Amino acid sequence: RIWEHRPQARHESVKETHQLIGRTQASWAAKDLGPWGVYMRDQPSEFIGVGGIELVDGRVWDLKYRFRPDKWGNGFATEVSEAALKAAKRMDPDTPITARITTNHPASARVLEKVGLRPVWEGRRIGTGDDPSEPNVRIYADRELPEEILEFLKARP
């Protein structure tokens, strides 16, 4: 169920996973901030997902989270998002904070709006054409984005 909103994004190769790890490492190296592993407070050995914020191409912070389906609806996405936004604003307040979701995921939209991000664009993900299995994407941000940043975000896979 974790990929139900966009099954096309599921990693199909170890290479894709290595690329994800590389992006995470680059964010930590550049700003000493990136996504976190998330564990239960009362059961610290219980891994429930990942979340946080990642510096993308030195241009924007990208808020992200992905939790085990049995943990959905418990406020973890909101809690991680609030902590990530606070950390990014403290670390680098001049860099825009953004997030991208698929439009078929209203729970994520509520989380992003709850933590203060606002929709700035909605449309087809570049390269998806008219594929009906590929949902539209919505971009959120903590501020108005320059056109070059918006175009950069639209072009991301």
Backbone as JSON Lines, residues from 0, in Angstrom:
{"i":0,"aa":"R","n":[0.8,-1.22,0.0],"ca":[0.0,0.0,0.0],"c":[0.84,1.27,0.0]}
{"i":1,"aa":"I","n":[2.08,1.18,0.38],"ca":[2.89,2.39,0.5],"c":[3.03,3.12,-0.84]}
{"i":2,"aa":"W","n":[2.92,2.41,-1.94],"ca":[3.07,3.02,-3.26],"c":[1.71,3.2,-3.96]}
{"i":3,"aa":"E","n":[0.61,3.07,-3.25],"ca":[-0.69,3.06,-3.91],"c":[-1.02,4.36,-4.63]}
{"i":4,"aa":"H","n":[-0.49,5.48,-4.21],"ca":[-0.82,6.76,-4.83],"c":[-0.01,7.02,-6.1]}
{"i":5,"aa":"R","n":[1.13,6.33,-6.22],"ca":[1.95,6.47,-7.43],"c":[2.83,5.23,-7.57]}
{"i":6,"aa":"P","n":[2.25,4.13,-8.0],"ca":[3.01,2.89,-8.09],"c":[4.19,2.96,-9.05]}
{"i":7,"aa":"Q","n":[4.15,3.88,-10.02],"ca":[5.24,4.01,-10.97],"c":[6.54,4.46,-10.3]}
{"i":8,"aa":"A","n":[6.44,5.04,-9.11],"ca":[7.63,5.57,-8.42],"c":[8.38,4.5,-7.63]}
{"i":9,"aa":"R","n":[7.81,3.33,-7.54],"ca":[8.45,2.26,-6.78],"c":[9.78,1.88,-7.43]}
{"i":10,"aa":"H","n":[10.79,1.73,-6.62],"ca":[12.11,1.37,-7.14],"c":[12.06,-0.03,-7.74]}
{"i":11,"aa":"E","n":[12.58,-0.13,-8.95],"ca":[12.61,-1.43,-9.62],"c":[14.02,-1.96,-9.74]}
{"i":12,"aa":"S","n":[14.98,-1.2,-9.24],"ca":[16.37,-1.66,-9.31],"c":[17.14,-1.15,-8.1]}
{"i":13,"aa":"V","n":[18.2,-1.84,-7.81],"ca":[19.1,-1.41,-6.73],"c":[19.71,-0.06,-7.09]}
{"i":14,"aa":"K","n":[19.94,0.18,-8.37],"ca":[20.52,1.45,-8.82],"c":[19.65,2.63,-8.39]}
{"i":15,"aa":"E","n":[18.33,2.5,-8.53],"ca":[17.42,3.57,-8.12],"c":[17.54,3.85,-6.62]}
{"i":16,"aa":"T","n":[17.65,2.8,-5.84],"ca":[17.79,2.96,-4.39],"c":[19.13,3.6,-4.06]}
{"i":17,"aa":"H","n":[20.19,3.21,-4.76],"ca":[21.5,3.83,-4.54],"c":[21.46,5.32,-4.89]}
{"i":18,"aa":"Q","n":[20.72,5.68,-5.94],"ca":[20.59,7.1,-6.3],"c":[19.88,7.87,-5.2]}
{"i":19,"aa":"L","n":[18.84,7.28,-4.64],"ca":[18.12,7.92,-3.52],"c":[19.06,8.12,-2.34]}
{"i":20,"aa":"I","n":[19.82,7.11,-2.01],"ca":[20.77,7.22,-0.9],"c":[21.8,8.3,-1.2]}
{"i":21,"aa":"G","n":[22.27,8.37,-2.45],"ca":[23.24,9.4,-2.84],"c":[22.69,10.8,-2.67]}
{"i":22,"aa":"R","n":[21.42,11.01,-3.05],"ca":[20.81,12.34,-2.88],"c":[20.7,12.69,-1.4]}
{"i":23,"aa":"T","n":[20.33,11.72,-0.6],"ca":[20.23,11.95,0.84],"c":[21.59,12.31,1.42]}
{"i":24,"aa":"Q","n":[22.61,11.57,1.04],"ca":[23.97,11.85,1.53],"c":[24.44,13.22,1.08]}
{"i":25,"aa":"A","n":[24.11,13.61,-0.15],"ca":[24.52,14.92,-0.65],"c":[23.87,16.04,0.16]}
{"i":26,"aa":"S","n":[22.62,15.87,0.53],"ca":[21.94,16.88,1.34],"c":[22.6,17.0,2.71]}
{"i":27,"aa":"W","n":[22.87,15.87,3.33],"ca":[23.54,15.9,4.64],"c":[24.93,16.54,4.52]}
{"i":28,"aa":"A","n":[25.65,16.25,3.45],"ca":[27.0,16.81,3.27],"c":[26.95,18.31,3.03]}
{"i":29,"aa":"A","n":[25.96,18.78,2.27],"ca":[25.88,20.2,1.92],"c":[25.4,21.07,3.07]}
{"i":30,"aa":"K","n":[24.41,20.62,3.81],"ca":[23.78,21.47,4.82],"c":[23.65,20.83,6.18]}
{"i":31,"aa":"D","n":[24.21,19.64,6.34],"ca":[24.09,18.91,7.61],"c":[22.62,18.69,7.98]}
{"i":32,"aa":"L","n":[21.82,18.45,6.95],"ca":[20.4,18.2,7.15],"c":[19.88,17.36,5.99]}
{"i":33,"aa":"G","n":[19.04,16.41,6.29],"ca":[18.44,15.55,5.27],"c":[17.37,14.69,5.91]}
{"i":34,"aa":"P","n":[16.82,13.74,5.15],"ca":[15.78,12.87,5.7],"c":[16.28,12.03,6.87]}
{"i":35,"aa":"W","n":[15.33,11.68,7.74],"ca":[15.62,10.88,8.93],"c":[14.9,9.54,8.85]}
{"i":36,"aa":"G","n":[15.45,8.55,9.5],"ca":[14.69,7.34,9.79],"c":[13.78,7.66,10.96]}
{"i":37,"aa":"V","n":[12.56,7.17,10.95],"ca":[11.59,7.49,12.0],"c":[11.25,6.22,12.77]}
{"i":38,"aa":"Y","n":[11.36,6.33,14.08],"ca":[11.12,5.2,14.98],"c":[10.1,5.62,16.04]}
{"i":39,"aa":"M","n":[9.44,4.66,16.62],"ca":[8.48,4.93,17.69],"c":[9.21,5.35,18.96]}
{"i":40,"aa":"R","n":[8.71,6.41,19.62],"ca":[9.33,6.86,20.87],"c":[9.29,5.77,21.95]}
{"i":41,"aa":"D","n":[8.13,5.13,22.07],"ca":[7.97,4.15,23.13],"c":[8.53,2.77,22.78]}
{"i":42,"aa":"Q","n":[8.89,2.59,21.52],"ca":[9.52,1.35,21.07],"c":[10.62,1.73,20.07]}
{"i":43,"aa":"P","n":[11.77,2.22,20.56],"ca":[12.78,2.78,19.69],"c":[13.38,1.83,18.66]}
{"i":44,"aa":"S","n":[13.11,0.57,18.76],"ca":[13.61,-0.36,17.74],"c":[12.59,-0.56,16.61]}
{"i":45,"aa":"E","n":[11.41,0.07,16.73],"ca":[10.38,-0.1,15.71],"c":[10.47,1.0,14.65]}
{"i":46,"aa":"F","n":[11.01,0.64,13.5],"ca":[11.12,1.55,12.36],"c":[9.75,1.7,11.72]}
{"i":47,"aa":"I","n":[9.31,2.96,11.53],"ca":[7.99,3.16,10.94],"c":[8.03,3.9,9.61]}
{"i":48,"aa":"G","n":[9.19,4.44,9.24],"ca":[9.27,5.11,7.95],"c":[10.42,6.08,7.87]}
{"i":49,"aa":"V","n":[10.35,6.93,6.86],"ca":[11.36,7.97,6.67],"c":[10.64,9.3,6.47]}
{"i":50,"aa":"G","n":[11.33,10.36,6.8],"ca":[10.75,11.67,6.6],"c":[11.77,12.74,6.92]}
{"i":51,"aa":"G","n":[11.47,13.93,6.49],"ca":[12.36,15.04,6.75],"c":[12.45,15.94,5.55]}
{"i":52,"aa":"I","n":[13.62,16.5,5.38],"ca":[13.79,17.49,4.33],"c":[15.13,17.28,3.67]}
{"i":53,"aa":"E","n":[15.19,17.56,2.37],"ca":[16.4,17.29,1.61],"c":[16.69,18.49,0.72]}
{"i":54,"aa":"L","n":[17.94,18.9,0.68],"ca":[18.35,19.96,-0.23],"c":[18.46,19.37,-1.63]}
{"i":55,"aa":"V","n":[17.77,19.97,-2.6],"ca":[17.76,19.45,-3.96],"c":[18.51,20.41,-4.87]}
{"i":56,"aa":"D","n":[19.6,19.93,-5.42],"ca":[20.39,20.69,-6.4],"c":[20.81,22.06,-5.87]}
{"i":57,"aa":"G","n":[20.89,22.21,-4.56],"ca":[21.27,23.48,-3.96],"c":[20.24,24.58,-4.14]}
{"i":58,"aa":"R","n":[19.05,24.23,-4.65],"ca":[18.05,25.24,-4.99],"c":[16.88,25.33,-4.02]}
{"i":59,"aa":"V","n":[16.4,24.17,-3.59],"ca":[15.2,24.14,-2.74],"c":[15.34,23.04,-1.7]}
{"i":60,"aa":"W","n":[14.62,23.24,-0.6],"ca":[14.41,22.15,0.35],"c":[13.19,21.38,-0.15]}
{"i":61,"aa":"D","n":[13.26,20.06,-0.1],"ca":[12.14,19.2,-0.51],"c":[11.68,18.42,0.7]}
{"i":62,"aa":"L","n":[10.49,18.74,1.18],"ca":[9.9,18.04,2.32],"c":[9.36,16.7,1.83]}
{"i":63,"aa":"K","n":[9.64,15.64,2.6],"ca":[9.18,14.32,2.18],"c":[8.92,13.44,3.38]}
{"i":64,"aa":"Y","n":[8.07,12.47,3.17],"ca":[7.81,11.46,4.21],"c":[7.16,10.26,3.56]}
{"i":65,"aa":"R","n":[7.44,9.11,4.12],"ca":[6.84,7.86,3.67],"c":[6.82,6.92,4.87]}
{"i":66,"aa":"F","n":[5.63,6.51,5.25],"ca":[5.46,5.69,6.45],"c":[4.81,4.35,6.12]}
{"i":67,"aa":"R","n":[5.04,3.41,6.99],"ca":[4.36,2.12,6.86],"c":[2.86,2.38,6.88]}
{"i":68,"aa":"P","n":[2.1,1.71,6.02],"ca":[0.65,1.94,5.98],"c":[-0.06,1.73,7.31]}
{"i":69,"aa":"D","n":[0.42,0.82,8.14],"ca":[-0.25,0.61,9.43],"c":[-0.02,1.78,10.39]}
{"i":70,"aa":"K","n":[0.81,2.73,10.01],"ca":[1.06,3.92,10.84],"c":[0.4,5.18,10.27]}
{"i":71,"aa":"W","n":[-0.25,5.06,9.11],"ca":[-0.93,6.2,8.52],"c":[-2.04,6.68,9.45]}
{"i":72,"aa":"G","n":[-2.29,7.99,9.43],"ca":[-3.4,8.55,10.19],"c":[-3.12,8.78,11.66]}
{"i":73,"aa":"N","n":[-1.86,8.67,12.06],"ca":[-1.5,8.85,13.47],"c":[-0.74,10.16,13.73]}
{"i":74,"aa":"G","n":[-0.64,11.02,12.74],"ca":[0.02,12.31,12.93],"c":[1.53,12.29,12.73]}
{"i":75,"aa":"F","n":[2.09,11.17,12.32],"ca":[3.54,11.1,12.16],"c":[4.04,12.01,11.04]}
{"i":76,"aa":"A","n":[3.31,12.07,9.93],"ca":[3.72,12.94,8.83],"c":[3.73,14.4,9.26]}
{"i":77,"aa":"T","n":[2.74,14.81,10.02],"ca":[2.69,16.18,10.52],"c":[3.84,16.44,11.48]}
{"i":78,"aa":"E","n":[4.09,15.53,12.39],"ca":[5.16,15.7,13.37],"c":[6.53,15.81,12.69]}
{"i":79,"aa":"V","n":[6.8,14.92,11.76],"ca":[8.08,14.96,11.05],"c":[8.18,16.22,10.2]}
{"i":80,"aa":"S","n":[7.08,16.6,9.54],"ca":[7.09,17.8,8.69],"c":[7.36,19.05,9.5]}
{"i":81,"aa":"E","n":[6.72,19.18,10.65],"ca":[6.96,20.35,11.5],"c":[8.42,20.42,11.94]}
{"i":82,"aa":"A","n":[9.0,19.3,12.34],"ca":[10.4,19.27,12.76],"c":[11.32,19.61,11.6]}
{"i":83,"aa":"A","n":[11.02,19.09,10.42],"ca":[11.86,19.34,9.25],"c":[11.8,20.81,8.83]}
{"i":84,"aa":"L","n":[10.6,21.39,8.83],"ca":[10.47,22.8,8.46],"c":[11.23,23.68,9.43]}
{"i":85,"aa":"K","n":[11.11,23.4,10.7],"ca":[11.82,24.17,11.72],"c":[13.33,24.08,11.5]}
{"i":86,"aa":"A","n":[13.83,22.88,11.25],"ca":[15.26,22.69,11.04],"c":[15.75,23.42,9.79]}
{"i":87,"aa":"A","n":[15.0,23.33,8.7],"ca":[15.41,23.98,7.45],"c":[15.4,25.5,7.59]}
{"i":88,"aa":"K","n":[14.38,26.04,8.25],"ca":[14.31,27.49,8.44],"c":[15.45,28.0,9.32]}
{"i":89,"aa":"R","n":[15.83,27.2,10.3],"ca":[16.94,27.58,11.16],"c":[18.27,27.48,10.39]}
{"i":90,"aa":"M","n":[18.41,26.43,9.6],"ca":[19.65,26.16,8.89],"c":[19.88,27.13,7.73]}
{"i":91,"aa":"D","n":[18.81,27.39,6.96],"ca":[18.96,28.17,5.72],"c":[17.61,28.81,5.37]}
{"i":92,"aa":"P","n":[17.27,29.92,6.03],"ca":[15.94,30.51,5.83],"c":[15.71,31.1,4.44]}
{"i":93,"aa":"D","n":[16.78,31.33,3.68],"ca":[16.62,31.93,2.36],"c":[16.27,30.92,1.27]}
{"i":94,"aa":"T","n":[16.43,29.64,1.55],"ca":[16.12,28.61,0.55],"c":[14.65,28.21,0.68]}
{"i":95,"aa":"P","n":[13.91,28.25,-0.44],"ca":[12.49,27.89,-0.38],"c":[12.29,26.44,0.08]}
{"i":96,"aa":"I","n":[11.21,26.24,0.82],"ca":[10.81,24.89,1.23],"c":[9.65,24.47,0.34]}
{"i":97,"aa":"T","n":[9.8,23.32,-0.29],"ca":[8.8,22.83,-1.23],"c":[8.42,21.39,-0.9]}
{"i":98,"aa":"A","n":[7.35,20.95,-1.5],"ca":[6.93,19.55,-1.42],"c":[6.12,19.25,-2.67]}
{"i":99,"aa":"R","n":[6.19,18.01,-3.1],"ca":[5.41,17.57,-4.26],"c":[4.6,16.35,-3.87]}
{"i":100,"aa":"I","n":[3.33,16.37,-4.23],"ca":[2.48,15.21,-3.97],"c":[1.67,14.91,-5.23]}
{"i":101,"aa":"T","n":[1.12,13.72,-5.27],"ca":[0.18,13.42,-6.33],"c":[-1.2,13.89,-5.88]}
{"i":102,"aa":"T","n":[-2.0,14.31,-6.84],"ca":[-3.3,14.89,-6.5],"c":[-4.3,13.85,-6.01]}
{"i":103,"aa":"N","n":[-3.95,12.58,-6.11],"ca":[-4.84,11.53,-5.6],"c":[-4.51,11.16,-4.16]}
{"i":104,"aa":"H","n":[-3.83,12.07,-3.47],"ca":[-3.41,11.8,-2.09],"c":[-3.85,12.95,-1.18]}
{"i":105,"aa":"P","n":[-5.16,13.05,-0.89],"ca":[-5.66,14.18,-0.11],"c":[-5.1,14.25,1.31]}
{"i":106,"aa":"A","n":[-4.74,13.13,1.9],"ca":[-4.18,13.16,3.26],"c":[-2.86,13.93,3.27]}
{"i":107,"aa":"S","n":[-2.03,13.73,2.26],"ca":[-0.77,14.48,2.19],"c":[-1.02,15.96,1.98]}
{"i":108,"aa":"A","n":[-2.02,16.29,1.18],"ca":[-2.36,17.71,0.98],"c":[-2.73,18.35,2.31]}
{"i":109,"aa":"R","n":[-3.52,17.65,3.12],"ca":[-3.91,18.2,4.43],"c":[-2.69,18.41,5.33]}
{"i":110,"aa":"V","n":[-1.76,17.47,5.31],"ca":[-0.55,17.61,6.13],"c":[0.22,18.85,5.7]}
{"i":111,"aa":"L","n":[0.46,18.99,4.41],"ca":[1.25,20.12,3.92],"c":[0.59,21.46,4.24]}
{"i":112,"aa":"E","n":[-0.71,21.53,4.1],"ca":[-1.41,22.77,4.41],"c":[-1.42,23.03,5.92]}
{"i":113,"aa":"K","n":[-1.51,21.98,6.7],"ca":[-1.48,22.12,8.16],"c":[-0.15,22.7,8.64]}
{"i":114,"aa":"V","n":[0.95,22.34,7.97],"ca":[2.26,22.84,8.41],"c":[2.64,24.16,7.72]}
{"i":115,"aa":"G","n":[1.72,24.72,6.94],"ca":[1.93,26.07,6.41],"c":[2.39,26.16,4.97]}
{"i":116,"aa":"L","n":[2.48,25.06,4.26],"ca":[2.82,25.14,2.84],"c":[1.54,25.36,2.03]}
{"i":117,"aa":"R","n":[1.68,26.04,0.9],"ca":[0.53,26.35,0.06],"c":[0.77,25.86,-1.36]}
{"i":118,"aa":"P","n":[-0.3,25.43,-2.05],"ca":[-0.12,24.99,-3.44],"c":[0.3,26.15,-4.33]}
{"i":119,"aa":"V","n":[1.29,25.88,-5.19],"ca":[1.76,26.91,-6.12],"c":[1.64,26.48,-7.58]}
{"i":120,"aa":"W","n":[1.4,25.18,-7.8],"ca":[1.24,24.68,-9.17],"c":[0.62,23.29,-9.13]}
{"i":121,"aa":"E","n":[-0.17,22.99,-10.17],"ca":[-0.72,21.64,-10.34],"c":[-0.79,21.32,-11.82]}
{"i":122,"aa":"G","n":[-0.4,20.11,-12.17],"ca":[-0.47,19.7,-13.57],"c":[0.17,18.34,-13.79]}
{"i":123,"aa":"R","n":[0.42,18.05,-15.05],"ca":[1.01,16.77,-15.43],"c":[2.51,16.78,-15.13]}
{"i":124,"aa":"R","n":[2.97,15.67,-14.62],"ca":[4.4,15.48,-14.41],"c":[5.04,15.39,-15.8]}
{"i":125,"aa":"I","n":[6.12,16.12,-16.01],"ca":[6.77,16.12,-17.32],"c":[7.18,14.7,-17.68]}
{"i":126,"aa":"G","n":[6.9,14.33,-18.91],"ca":[7.26,13.0,-19.39],"c":[6.17,11.96,-19.21]}
{"i":127,"aa":"T","n":[5.05,12.33,-18.6],"ca":[3.99,11.33,-18.39],"c":[2.93,11.38,-19.47]}
{"i":128,"aa":"G","n":[2.94,12.42,-20.28],"ca":[1.96,12.52,-21.35],"c":[0.55,12.38,-20.82]}
{"i":129,"aa":"D","n":[-0.23,11.58,-21.51],"ca":[-1.63,11.37,-21.12],"c":[-1.84,10.03,-20.44]}
{"i":130,"aa":"D","n":[-0.8,9.46,-19.87],"ca":[-0.9,8.16,-19.2],"c":[-1.91,8.26,-18.06]}
{"i":131,"aa":"P","n":[-3.07,7.61,-18.2],"ca":[-4.11,7.73,-17.17],"c":[-3.72,7.12,-15.83]}
{"i":132,"aa":"S","n":[-2.72,6.25,-15.82],"ca":[-2.3,5.65,-14.55],"c":[-1.38,6.58,-13.76]}
{"i":133,"aa":"E","n":[-0.92,7.64,-14.39],"ca":[-0.01,8.58,-13.74],"c":[-0.82,9.79,-13.28]}
{"i":134,"aa":"P","n":[-0.98,9.99,-11.96],"ca":[-1.78,11.12,-11.48],"c":[-1.06,12.46,-11.68]}
{"i":135,"aa":"N","n":[-1.83,13.52,-11.64],"ca":[-1.24,14.85,-11.67],"c":[-0.41,15.07,-10.41]}
{"i":136,"aa":"V","n":[0.46,16.06,-10.48],"ca":[1.29,16.41,-9.34],"c":[0.91,17.82,-8.89]}
{"i":137,"aa":"R","n":[1.03,18.06,-7.6],"ca":[0.8,19.4,-7.04],"c":[2.06,19.79,-6.29]}
{"i":138,"aa":"I","n":[2.54,20.99,-6.54],"ca":[3.73,21.51,-5.87],"c":[3.29,22.51,-4.81]}
{"i":139,"aa":"Y","n":[3.85,22.37,-3.64],"ca":[3.59,23.26,-2.5],"c":[4.87,24.0,-2.16]}
{"i":140,"aa":"A","n":[4.73,25.18,-1.56],"ca":[5.9,25.94,-1.14],"c":[5.54,26.85,0.03]}
{"i":141,"aa":"D","n":[6.58,27.29,0.71],"ca":[6.38,28.2,1.84],"c":[6.39,29.66,1.41]}
{"i":142,"aa":"R","n":[6.57,29.9,0.12],"ca":[6.62,31.27,-0.41],"c":[6.37,31.22,-1.91]}
{"i":143,"aa":"E","n":[6.22,32.39,-2.51],"ca":[6.11,32.45,-3.96],"c":[7.46,32.03,-4.54]}
{"i":144,"aa":"L","n":[7.42,31.23,-5.59],"ca":[8.66,30.73,-6.19],"c":[8.98,31.46,-7.48]}
{"i":145,"aa":"P","n":[10.27,31.77,-7.7],"ca":[10.66,32.32,-9.0],"c":[10.33,31.3,-10.1]}
{"i":146,"aa":"E","n":[10.04,31.79,-11.29],"ca":[9.66,30.92,-12.4],"c":[10.71,29.84,-12.67]}
{"i":147,"aa":"E","n":[11.99,30.18,-12.57],"ca":[13.04,29.19,-12.85],"c":[13.0,28.03,-11.84]}
{"i":148,"aa":"I","n":[12.68,28.33,-10.6],"ca":[12.58,27.27,-9.58],"c":[11.34,26.42,-9.84]}
{"i":149,"aa":"L","n":[10.25,27.05,-10.19],"ca":[9.02,26.32,-10.49],"c":[9.24,25.38,-11.68]}
{"i":150,"aa":"E","n":[9.89,25.87,-12.72],"ca":[10.17,25.02,-13.89],"c":[11.09,23.86,-13.51]}
{"i":151,"aa":"F","n":[12.07,24.12,-12.67],"ca":[12.97,23.07,-12.18],"c":[12.16,21.99,-11.46]}
{"i":152,"aa":"L","n":[11.24,22.4,-10.59],"ca":[10.43,21.44,-9.84],"c":[9.49,20.65,-10.74]}
{"i":153,"aa":"K","n":[8.91,21.31,-11.74],"ca":[8.02,20.62,-12.67],"c":[8.76,19.53,-13.44]}
{"i":154,"aa":"A","n":[10.03,19.76,-13.71],"ca":[10.82,18.83,-14.52],"c":[11.37,17.64,-13.73]}
{"i":155,"aa":"R","n":[11.28,17.7,-12.4],"ca":[11.82,16.59,-11.6],"c":[10.98,15.34,-11.79]}
{"i":156,"aa":"P","n":[11.64,14.18,-11.81],"ca":[10.87,12.93,-11.97],"c":[10.01,12.63,-10.76]}
